[in-house]
Amino acid sequence: MARVCAITGKKPASGRSYTLRGIAKKKKGIGLKITGCTNRRFLPNLKSKRVWIPEEKRFVTMRLSTSALRTIDKKGIGPVIRKLRKSGQKI
């Protein structure tokens, strides 16, 4: 299963992790130097959540980011599901 939020579409982003060495200029050193960099992934904060849809009288298990859970709390599950279906997603 892909690490993608069903509502917001958040997915892993890539970046770098830097290793620093040296003494900061503030502390009378010559400054910090990058001695190595490795690739890393920034993963979205996904939770598997069972959501009750009152219009259909059923539960749906979705993989949602925590920001999507806040969106559902604010707008309600009905409008969010309608918007997803309008865009062509299957739920």
MINU-754374 format. One record per atom (N, C-alpha, C, O): atom name; z negated, y, x negated; residue in one letter. Coordinates in nm, 2 decimals, padded with zeros to 4 digits, always signed. Each point is the difference from the previous one (the first is absolute). Layout:
(pt 'CA'; (Z; Y; X); 'A')
...
This chain:
(pt 'N'; (+00.00; -00.12; -00.08); 'M')
(pt 'CA'; (+00.00; +00.12; +00.08); 'M')
(pt 'C'; (+00.00; +00.12; -00.09); 'M')
(pt 'O'; (-00.08; +00.01; -00.09); 'M')
(pt 'N'; (+00.17; +00.09; +00.12); 'A')
(pt 'CA'; (+00.01; +00.12; -00.08); 'A')
(pt 'C'; (-00.12; +00.09; +00.02); 'A')
(pt 'O'; (-00.06; +00.00; +00.11); 'A')
(pt 'N'; (+00.02; +00.08; -00.21); 'R')
(pt 'CA'; (-00.11; +00.09; +00.01); 'R')
(pt 'C'; (+00.05; +00.13; +00.06); 'R')
(pt 'O'; (+00.01; +00.10; -00.07); 'R')
(pt 'N'; (+00.02; -00.10; +00.20); 'V')
(pt 'CA'; (+00.05; +00.12; +00.07); 'V')
(pt 'C'; (-00.07; +00.02; +00.12); 'V')
(pt 'O'; (-00.03; -00.10; +00.08); 'V')
(pt 'N'; (-00.01; +00.22; -00.05); 'C')
(pt 'CA'; (-00.07; +00.04; +00.13); 'C')
(pt 'C'; (+00.10; +00.00; +00.11); 'C')
(pt 'O'; (+00.11; +00.05; -00.01); 'C')
(pt 'N'; (-00.15; -00.11; +00.12); 'A')
(pt 'CA'; (+00.09; -00.01; +00.12); 'A')
(pt 'C'; (+00.03; +00.14; +00.06); 'A')
(pt 'O'; (+00.11; +00.02; +00.06); 'A')
(pt 'N'; (-00.20; +00.07; -00.07); 'I')
(pt 'CA'; (+00.01; +00.13; +00.07); 'I')
(pt 'C'; (+00.05; +00.11; -00.09); 'I')
(pt 'O'; (+00.10; +00.06; +00.03); 'I')
(pt 'N'; (-00.17; -00.04; -00.14); 'T')
(pt 'CA'; (+00.04; +00.11; -00.09); 'T')
(pt 'C'; (+00.11; -00.04; -00.10); 'T')
(pt 'O'; (+00.06; +00.09; -00.05); 'T')
(pt 'N'; (-00.04; -00.22; +00.03); 'G')
(pt 'CA'; (+00.10; -00.04; -00.10); 'G')
(pt 'C'; (-00.04; +00.02; -00.14); 'G')
(pt 'O'; (+00.08; -00.01; -00.09); 'G')
(pt 'N'; (-00.21; +00.03; +00.06); 'K')
(pt 'CA'; (-00.05; +00.01; -00.14); 'K')
(pt 'C'; (+00.02; -00.14; -00.07); 'K')
(pt 'O'; (-00.02; -00.10; +00.06); 'K')
(pt 'N'; (+00.06; +00.11; -00.18); 'K')
(pt 'CA'; (+00.03; -00.11; -00.09); 'K')
(pt 'C'; (-00.04; +00.03; -00.14); 'K')
(pt 'O'; (-00.03; +00.11; -00.03); 'K')
(pt 'N'; (+00.02; -00.22; -00.06); 'P')
(pt 'CA'; (-00.04; +00.03; -00.13); 'P')
(pt 'C'; (+00.09; +00.10; -00.08); 'P')
(pt 'O'; (+00.12; +00.00; +00.02); 'P')
(pt 'N'; (-00.19; +00.08; -00.09); 'A')
(pt 'CA'; (+00.07; +00.10; -00.09); 'A')
(pt 'C'; (-00.02; -00.04; -00.14); 'A')
(pt 'O'; (-00.10; -00.06; -00.03); 'A')
(pt 'N'; (+00.19; +00.10; -00.06); 'S')
(pt 'CA'; (-00.02; -00.03; -00.14); 'S')
(pt 'C'; (-00.04; +00.12; -00.08); 'S')
(pt 'O'; (+00.03; +00.11; +00.04); 'S')
(pt 'N'; (-00.09; -00.14; -00.15); 'G')
(pt 'CA'; (-00.04; +00.11; -00.09); 'G')
(pt 'C'; (-00.04; -00.05; -00.14); 'G')
(pt 'O'; (+00.04; -00.12; -00.03); 'G')
(pt 'N'; (-00.11; +00.19; -00.04); 'R')
(pt 'CA'; (-00.04; -00.04; -00.14); 'R')
(pt 'C'; (-00.15; +00.02; -00.02); 'R')
(pt 'O'; (-00.06; +00.09; +00.06); 'R')
(pt 'N'; (+00.00; -00.17; -00.14); 'S')
(pt 'CA'; (-00.14; +00.01; -00.04); 'S')
(pt 'C'; (+00.00; +00.03; -00.15); 'S')
(pt 'O'; (+00.06; -00.07; -00.08); 'S')
(pt 'N'; (-00.12; +00.18; +00.04); 'Y')
(pt 'CA'; (+00.01; +00.05; -00.14); 'Y')
(pt 'C'; (-00.13; -00.03; -00.07); 'Y')
(pt 'O'; (-00.11; +00.01; +00.06); 'Y')
(pt 'N'; (+00.12; -00.05; -00.18); 'T')
(pt 'CA'; (-00.12; -00.02; -00.09); 'T')
(pt 'C'; (-00.01; +00.12; -00.09); 'T')
(pt 'O'; (+00.10; +00.03; -00.07); 'T')
(pt 'N'; (-00.21; +00.04; +00.06); 'L')
(pt 'CA'; (-00.02; +00.12; -00.08); 'L')
(pt 'C'; (-00.10; -00.03; -00.11); 'L')
(pt 'O'; (-00.09; -00.09; +00.01); 'L')
(pt 'N'; (+00.11; +00.16; -00.12); 'R')
(pt 'CA'; (-00.09; -00.02; -00.12); 'R')
(pt 'C'; (-00.01; +00.14; -00.07); 'R')
(pt 'O'; (+00.10; +00.08; +00.00); 'R')
(pt 'N'; (-00.21; -00.06; -00.05); 'G')
(pt 'CA'; (-00.03; +00.13; -00.08); 'G')
(pt 'C'; (-00.11; +00.08; +00.06); 'G')
(pt 'O'; (-00.07; -00.05; +00.10); 'G')
(pt 'N'; (+00.04; +00.16; -00.16); 'I')
(pt 'CA'; (-00.11; +00.09; +00.04); 'I')
(pt 'C'; (+00.06; +00.12; +00.06); 'I')
(pt 'O'; (+00.09; +00.06; -00.05); 'I')
(pt 'N'; (-00.14; -00.02; +00.17); 'A')
(pt 'CA'; (+00.05; +00.12; +00.07); 'A')
(pt 'C'; (-00.01; +00.12; -00.08); 'A')
(pt 'O'; (-00.09; +00.02; -00.08); 'A')
(pt 'N'; (+00.18; +00.08; +00.10); 'K')
(pt 'CA'; (+00.00; +00.12; -00.07); 'K')
(pt 'C'; (-00.13; +00.08; +00.03); 'K')
(pt 'O'; (-00.05; +00.08; -00.08); 'K')
(pt 'N'; (+00.00; -00.10; +00.21); 'K')
(pt 'CA'; (-00.12; +00.07; +00.04); 'K')
(pt 'C'; (-00.12; -00.04; -00.10); 'K')
(pt 'O'; (-00.09; +00.08; -00.02); 'K')
(pt 'N'; (+00.10; -00.20; -00.02); 'K')
(pt 'CA'; (-00.11; -00.05; -00.09); 'K')
(pt 'C'; (+00.04; +00.00; -00.15); 'K')
(pt 'O'; (-00.04; -00.08; -00.08); 'K')
(pt 'N'; (+00.13; +00.18; +00.05); 'K')
(pt 'CA'; (+00.04; +00.03; -00.14); 'K')
(pt 'C'; (+00.08; -00.11; -00.06); 'K')
(pt 'O'; (+00.00; -00.02; -00.12); 'K')
(pt 'N'; (+00.07; -00.06; +00.20); 'G')
(pt 'CA'; (+00.09; -00.10; -00.05); 'G')
(pt 'C'; (+00.14; +00.05; +00.00); 'G')
(pt 'O'; (+00.03; +00.12; +00.02); 'G')
(pt 'N'; (+00.07; -00.21; -00.05); 'I')
(pt 'CA'; (+00.14; +00.04; -00.01); 'I')
(pt 'C'; (+00.07; -00.02; +00.13); 'I')
(pt 'O'; (+00.12; +00.02; +00.02); 'I')
(pt 'N'; (-00.19; -00.08; +00.08); 'G')
(pt 'CA'; (+00.06; -00.02; +00.13); 'G')
(pt 'C'; (+00.02; -00.14; +00.03); 'G')
(pt 'O'; (+00.00; -00.09; -00.09); 'G')
(pt 'N'; (+00.01; +00.06; +00.22); 'L')
(pt 'CA'; (+00.03; -00.14; +00.04); 'L')
(pt 'C'; (+00.14; -00.04; -00.01); 'L')
(pt 'O'; (+00.09; +00.08; +00.03); 'L')
(pt 'N'; (-00.06; -00.20; -00.08); 'K')
(pt 'CA'; (+00.13; -00.04; -00.02); 'K')
(pt 'C'; (+00.02; -00.13; +00.08); 'K')
(pt 'O'; (-00.09; -00.08; +00.01); 'K')
(pt 'N'; (+00.21; +00.06; +00.05); 'I')
(pt 'CA'; (+00.04; -00.12; +00.07); 'I')
(pt 'C'; (+00.03; -00.11; -00.10); 'I')
(pt 'O'; (+00.10; +00.02; -00.08); 'I')
(pt 'N'; (-00.17; -00.13; +00.08); 'T')
(pt 'CA'; (+00.03; -00.11; -00.09); 'T')
(pt 'C'; (+00.07; -00.11; +00.06); 'T')
(pt 'O'; (+00.04; -00.10; -00.07); 'T')
(pt 'N'; (-00.03; +00.10; +00.20); 'G')
(pt 'CA'; (+00.07; -00.11; +00.07); 'G')
(pt 'C'; (+00.02; +00.03; +00.15); 'G')
(pt 'O'; (-00.09; +00.07; +00.06); 'G')
(pt 'N'; (+00.19; -00.12; +00.00); 'C')
(pt 'CA'; (+00.01; +00.01; +00.14); 'C')
(pt 'C'; (+00.06; -00.13; +00.06); 'C')
(pt 'O'; (+00.09; -00.06; -00.05); 'C')
(pt 'N'; (-00.15; +00.02; +00.16); 'T')
(pt 'CA'; (+00.04; -00.12; +00.07); 'T')
(pt 'C'; (+00.04; +00.03; +00.14); 'T')
(pt 'O'; (-00.06; +00.09; +00.06); 'T')
(pt 'N'; (+00.15; -00.17; +00.00); 'N')
(pt 'CA'; (+00.04; +00.03; +00.14); 'N')
(pt 'C'; (-00.11; -00.06; +00.09); 'N')
(pt 'O'; (-00.06; -00.10; -00.03); 'N')
(pt 'N'; (+00.04; +00.16; +00.14); 'R')
(pt 'CA'; (-00.09; -00.04; +00.10); 'R')
(pt 'C'; (+00.05; +00.03; +00.14); 'R')
(pt 'O'; (+00.10; +00.07; +00.02); 'R')
(pt 'N'; (-00.17; -00.13; +00.08); 'R')
(pt 'CA'; (+00.04; +00.02; +00.14); 'R')
(pt 'C'; (-00.12; +00.06; +00.08); 'R')
(pt 'O'; (-00.11; -00.04; -00.02); 'R')
(pt 'N'; (+00.15; +00.14; +00.10); 'F')
(pt 'CA'; (-00.10; +00.06; +00.09); 'F')
(pt 'C'; (+00.02; -00.07; +00.14); 'F')
(pt 'O'; (+00.10; +00.03; +00.06); 'F')
(pt 'N'; (-00.20; -00.11; -00.03); 'L')
(pt 'CA'; (+00.02; -00.08; +00.13); 'L')
(pt 'C'; (-00.06; +00.08; +00.11); 'L')
(pt 'O'; (-00.11; +00.06; -00.01); 'L')
(pt 'N'; (+00.17; -00.07; +00.13); 'P')
(pt 'CA'; (-00.06; +00.07; +00.12); 'P')
(pt 'C'; (-00.12; -00.08; +00.05); 'P')
(pt 'O'; (-00.02; -00.12; -00.02); 'P')
(pt 'N'; (-00.07; +00.19; +00.08); 'N')
(pt 'CA'; (-00.13; -00.05; +00.06); 'N')
(pt 'C'; (+00.03; -00.07; +00.13); 'N')
(pt 'O'; (-00.01; +00.06; +00.11); 'N')
(pt 'N'; (+00.06; -00.19; -00.11); 'L')
(pt 'CA'; (+00.04; -00.07; +00.12); 'L')
(pt 'C'; (-00.11; -00.09; +00.05); 'L')
(pt 'O'; (-00.07; -00.06; -00.08); 'L')
(pt 'N'; (+00.05; +00.06; +00.21); 'K')
(pt 'CA'; (-00.09; -00.09; +00.07); 'K')
(pt 'C'; (+00.07; -00.08; +00.11); 'K')
(pt 'O'; (+00.09; +00.06; +00.07); 'K')
(pt 'N'; (-00.12; -00.18; -00.05); 'S')
(pt 'CA'; (+00.05; -00.08; +00.10); 'S')
(pt 'C'; (-00.08; +00.03; +00.13); 'S')
(pt 'O'; (-00.12; -00.03; +00.00); 'S')
(pt 'N'; (+00.18; +00.08; +00.10); 'K')
(pt 'CA'; (-00.08; +00.04; +00.12); 'K')
(pt 'C'; (+00.06; -00.06; +00.13); 'K')
(pt 'O'; (+00.12; +00.00; +00.02); 'K')
(pt 'N'; (-00.21; -00.04; +00.06); 'R')
(pt 'CA'; (+00.04; -00.06; +00.14); 'R')
(pt 'C'; (-00.02; +00.12; +00.10); 'R')
(pt 'O'; (-00.11; +00.04; +00.02); 'R')
(pt 'N'; (+00.22; +00.00; +00.04); 'V')
(pt 'CA'; (+00.00; +00.12; +00.08); 'V')
(pt 'C'; (+00.03; -00.05; +00.15); 'V')
(pt 'O'; (+00.09; -00.08; +00.02); 'V')
(pt 'N'; (-00.17; +00.13; +00.07); 'W')
(pt 'CA'; (+00.02; -00.03; +00.14); 'W')
(pt 'C'; (+00.10; +00.10; +00.06); 'W')
(pt 'O'; (-00.02; +00.12; -00.01); 'W')
(pt 'N'; (+00.12; -00.17; +00.08); 'I')
(pt 'CA'; (+00.10; +00.09; +00.07); 'I')
(pt 'C'; (-00.02; -00.02; +00.15); 'I')
(pt 'O'; (+00.03; -00.10; +00.05); 'I')
(pt 'N'; (-00.09; +00.20; +00.01); 'P')
(pt 'CA'; (-00.04; -00.01; +00.14); 'P')
(pt 'C'; (+00.12; -00.01; +00.10); 'P')
(pt 'O'; (-00.01; -00.07; +00.10); 'P')
(pt 'N'; (+00.12; +00.13; -00.14); 'E')
(pt 'CA'; (+00.12; -00.01; +00.09); 'E')
(pt 'C'; (+00.05; -00.14; +00.01); 'E')
(pt 'O'; (+00.05; -00.04; +00.11); 'E')
(pt 'N'; (-00.06; -00.03; -00.22); 'E')
(pt 'CA'; (+00.06; -00.14; +00.00); 'E')
(pt 'C'; (-00.11; -00.10; +00.02); 'E')
(pt 'O'; (+00.03; -00.12; +00.01); 'E')
(pt 'N'; (-00.16; +00.16; -00.01); 'K')
(pt 'CA'; (-00.12; -00.09; +00.01); 'K')
(pt 'C'; (+00.01; -00.11; -00.10); 'K')
(pt 'O'; (-00.01; -00.12; +00.03); 'K')
(pt 'N'; (+00.02; +00.16; -00.16); 'R')
(pt 'CA'; (+00.00; -00.10; -00.11); 'R')
(pt 'C'; (-00.04; +00.07; -00.13); 'R')
(pt 'O'; (+00.01; +00.12; -00.02); 'R')
(pt 'N'; (-00.05; -00.21; -00.07); 'F')
(pt 'CA'; (-00.04; +00.04; -00.14); 'F')
(pt 'C'; (+00.13; -00.01; -00.09); 'F')
(pt 'O'; (+00.08; -00.09; +00.02); 'F')
(pt 'N'; (-00.07; +00.18; -00.12); 'V')
(pt 'CA'; (+00.11; -00.01; -00.10); 'V')
(pt 'C'; (-00.07; +00.02; -00.13); 'V')
(pt 'O'; (-00.08; +00.09; -00.02); 'V')
(pt 'N'; (+00.11; -00.18; -00.07); 'T')
(pt 'CA'; (-00.05; +00.01; -00.14); 'T')
(pt 'C'; (+00.10; +00.08; -00.08); 'T')
(pt 'O'; (+00.11; -00.04; -00.01); 'T')
(pt 'N'; (-00.16; +00.15; -00.05); 'M')
(pt 'CA'; (+00.09; +00.08; -00.08); 'M')
(pt 'C'; (-00.07; +00.03; -00.14); 'M')
(pt 'O'; (-00.12; +00.00; -00.01); 'M')
(pt 'N'; (+00.21; +00.03; -00.09); 'R')
(pt 'CA'; (-00.05; +00.03; -00.13); 'R')
(pt 'C'; (+00.01; +00.15; -00.01); 'R')
(pt 'O'; (+00.11; +00.06; -00.01); 'R')
(pt 'N'; (-00.22; +00.01; +00.01); 'L')
(pt 'CA'; (+00.00; +00.15; +00.01); 'L')
(pt 'C'; (-00.07; +00.06; -00.11); 'L')
(pt 'O'; (-00.10; -00.06; -00.06); 'L')
(pt 'N'; (+00.14; +00.18; +00.02); 'S')
(pt 'CA'; (-00.07; +00.08; -00.10); 'S')
(pt 'C'; (-00.12; +00.07; +00.07); 'S')
(pt 'O'; (+00.00; +00.01; +00.13); 'S')
(pt 'N'; (-00.10; +00.03; -00.20); 'T')
(pt 'CA'; (-00.11; +00.06; +00.06); 'T')
(pt 'C'; (+00.04; +00.14; +00.07); 'T')
(pt 'O'; (-00.07; +00.04; +00.09); 'T')
(pt 'N'; (+00.17; +00.02; -00.15); 'S')
(pt 'CA'; (+00.04; +00.13; +00.07); 'S')
(pt 'C'; (+00.07; -00.03; +00.13); 'S')
(pt 'O'; (+00.00; +00.08; +00.09); 'S')
(pt 'N'; (+00.07; -00.20; -00.08); 'A')
(pt 'CA'; (+00.06; -00.04; +00.13); 'A')
(pt 'C'; (-00.11; -00.03; +00.10); 'A')
(pt 'O'; (+00.02; +00.03; +00.12); 'A')
(pt 'N'; (-00.13; -00.09; -00.16); 'L')
(pt 'CA'; (-00.11; -00.02; +00.09); 'L')
(pt 'C'; (-00.06; +00.13; +00.06); 'L')
(pt 'O'; (-00.03; +00.01; +00.11); 'L')
(pt 'N'; (+00.03; +00.09; -00.20); 'R')
(pt 'CA'; (-00.05; +00.14; +00.05); 'R')
(pt 'C'; (+00.10; +00.06; +00.09); 'R')
(pt 'O'; (-00.03; +00.06; +00.10); 'R')
(pt 'N'; (+00.16; -00.09; -00.12); 'T')
(pt 'CA'; (+00.11; +00.05; +00.09); 'T')
(pt 'C'; (-00.02; -00.06; +00.14); 'T')
(pt 'O'; (+00.02; +00.06; +00.10); 'T')
(pt 'N'; (-00.05; -00.20; -00.10); 'I')
(pt 'CA'; (-00.02; -00.07; +00.13); 'I')
(pt 'C'; (-00.12; +00.06; +00.07); 'I')
(pt 'O'; (+00.00; +00.01; +00.12); 'I')
(pt 'N'; (-00.11; +00.02; -00.20); 'D')
(pt 'CA'; (-00.12; +00.05; +00.07); 'D')
(pt 'C'; (+00.03; +00.14; +00.06); 'D')
(pt 'O'; (-00.05; +00.03; +00.11); 'D')
(pt 'N'; (+00.14; +00.05; -00.18); 'K')
(pt 'CA'; (+00.03; +00.13; +00.05); 'K')
(pt 'C'; (+00.10; +00.00; +00.12); 'K')
(pt 'O'; (-00.03; +00.07; +00.10); 'K')
(pt 'N'; (+00.14; -00.14; -00.11); 'K')
(pt 'CA'; (+00.10; +00.01; +00.10); 'K')
(pt 'C'; (-00.01; -00.11; +00.10); 'K')
(pt 'O'; (+00.05; +00.02; +00.12); 'K')
(pt 'N'; (-00.11; -00.13; -00.15); 'G')
(pt 'CA'; (+00.00; -00.12; +00.09); 'G')
(pt 'C'; (+00.10; -00.10; -00.04); 'G')
(pt 'O'; (+00.11; +00.04; -00.06); 'G')
(pt 'N'; (-00.13; -00.16; +00.09); 'I')
(pt 'CA'; (+00.09; -00.11; -00.04); 'I')
(pt 'C'; (+00.13; +00.00; +00.08); 'I')
(pt 'O'; (+00.11; -00.03; -00.05); 'I')
(pt 'N'; (-00.11; +00.08; +00.18); 'G')
(pt 'CA'; (+00.12; +00.00; +00.08); 'G')
(pt 'C'; (+00.11; +00.08; -00.05); 'G')
(pt 'O'; (+00.11; -00.05; -00.02); 'G')
(pt 'N'; (-00.14; +00.18; -00.01); 'P')
(pt 'CA'; (+00.11; +00.09; -00.05); 'P')
(pt 'C'; (+00.05; -00.05; -00.14); 'P')
(pt 'O'; (+00.12; +00.02; -00.03); 'P')
(pt 'N'; (-00.21; -00.07; -00.05); 'V')
(pt 'CA'; (+00.04; -00.05; -00.13); 'V')
(pt 'C'; (+00.10; -00.12; +00.01); 'V')
(pt 'O'; (+00.10; +00.00; -00.07); 'V')
(pt 'N'; (-00.13; -00.09; +00.16); 'I')
(pt 'CA'; (+00.08; -00.12; +00.02); 'I')
(pt 'C'; (+00.13; +00.04; +00.05); 'I')
(pt 'O'; (+00.11; -00.05; -00.04); 'I')
(pt 'N'; (-00.11; +00.14; +00.14); 'R')
(pt 'CA'; (+00.13; +00.05; +00.06); 'R')
(pt 'C'; (+00.09; +00.06; -00.10); 'R')
(pt 'O'; (+00.12; -00.02; +00.00); 'R')
(pt 'N'; (-00.18; +00.10; -00.09); 'K')
(pt 'CA'; (+00.08; +00.07; -00.11); 'K')
(pt 'C'; (+00.06; -00.11; -00.09); 'K')
(pt 'O'; (+00.12; +00.02; -00.05); 'K')
(pt 'N'; (-00.20; -00.12; +00.01); 'L')
(pt 'CA'; (+00.05; -00.11; -00.09); 'L')
(pt 'C'; (+00.12; -00.07; +00.07); 'L')
(pt 'O'; (+00.10; -00.03; -00.07); 'L')
(pt 'N'; (-00.11; +00.00; +00.20); 'R')
(pt 'CA'; (+00.10; -00.08; +00.07); 'R')
(pt 'C'; (+00.13; +00.09; +00.01); 'R')
(pt 'O'; (+00.11; -00.06; +00.00); 'R')
(pt 'N'; (-00.13; +00.19; +00.02); 'K')
(pt 'CA'; (+00.11; +00.09; +00.01); 'K')
(pt 'C'; (+00.08; +00.00; -00.12); 'K')
(pt 'O'; (+00.13; +00.02; +00.00); 'K')
(pt 'N'; (-00.20; -00.03; -00.12); 'S')
(pt 'CA'; (+00.07; +00.00; -00.13); 'S')
(pt 'C'; (+00.06; -00.13; -00.03); 'S')
(pt 'O'; (+00.07; -00.01; -00.10); 'S')
(pt 'N'; (-00.09; -00.10; +00.18); 'G')
(pt 'CA'; (+00.06; -00.12; -00.02); 'G')
(pt 'C'; (-00.09; -00.11; -00.06); 'G')
(pt 'O'; (+00.06; -00.11; -00.04); 'G')
(pt 'N'; (-00.18; +00.13; +00.02); 'Q')
(pt 'CA'; (-00.09; -00.10; -00.06); 'Q')
(pt 'C'; (-00.05; -00.09; +00.10); 'Q')
(pt 'O'; (-00.02; +00.03; +00.12); 'Q')
(pt 'N'; (+00.01; -00.16; -00.16); 'K')
(pt 'CA'; (-00.05; -00.11; +00.09); 'K')
(pt 'C'; (-00.15; -00.01; -00.01); 'K')
(pt 'O'; (-00.05; -00.01; -00.11); 'K')
(pt 'N'; (-00.02; +00.00; +00.22); 'I')
(pt 'CA'; (-00.14; -00.01; +00.00); 'I')
(pt 'C'; (-00.04; -00.12; +00.09); 'I')
(pt 'O'; (-00.12; -00.03; +00.01); 'I')
